């Protein structure tokens, strides 16, 4: 994987993990209808979206790696 894409993908995955940890901590003291609505509308949709994004970044990294190999192979002669 391209180092820049890999680094960004890792940061995104780590940020989502931290968000979930912080959210669980917040829910210890904030557990009412508003918090449940916030979770449903804002926190819950993030996991599948981040997963889709990370999968797309992985596919893009593969395409870029292939393109780099093709360009390098073309420079030989």
SEKOL-142955 format. One record per residue (C-alpha): x, y, z. Coordinates in steps of 0.001 Angstrom, whole numbers, padded with zeros to 6 digits, always signed. Layout:
<nodes>
XYZ/...
</nodes>
This chain:
<nodes>
+000000+000000+000000/+001214+003507-000747/+002717+004852+002504/+000636+008043+002374/-002602+006113+001869/-001648+003552+004476/-000839+006225+007018/-004094+008054+006399/-006111+004837+006551/-004443+003873+009825/-005184+007289+011298/-008819+007026+010248/-009218+003571+011787/-007530+004718+014998/-009692+007857+015173/-012843+005725+014892/-011578+003463+017667/-010873+006488+019879/-014298+007931+019108/-015971+004714+020245/-013917+004642+023443/-014739+008276+024222/-018394+007754+023370/-018653+004780+025723/-017066+006893+028434/-019522+009735+027802/-022476+007351+027926/-021584+006445+031500/-022875+009865+032557/-025045+010859+029585/-027691+008261+028899/-030990+009818+027952/-033135+010227+024873/-030904+012953+023478/-027759+010844+023829/-029459+007862+022209/-030654+010036+019323/-027154+011494+018923/-025683+007996+018876/-028192+006767+016317/-027856+009793+014028/-024154+010564+014288/-022040+007857+015917/-023667+004670+014650/-023450+005519+010910/-019708+006180+011109/-018479+002587+011428/-019897+001297+008130/-018891+004500+006331/-015340+004310+007638/-015174+000616+006732/-016324+001381+003177/-013807+004205+002932/-010950+002029+004161/-011880-000665+001648/-011913+001943-001126/-008533+003280-000003/-007170-000273-000123/-008445-000731-003672/-007010+002636-004697/-003648+001722-003182/-003618-001478-005246/-004368+000458-008440/-001658+003013-007674/+000873+000295-006875/+000038-001447-010158/+000384+001845-012047/+003763+002503-010425/+004961-000983-011401/+003700-000490-014961/+005472+002861-015248/+008679+001381-013809/+008508-001559-016213/+008002+000854-019094/+011175+002793-018185/+013383-000246-018858/+013511+000140-022477/
</nodes>
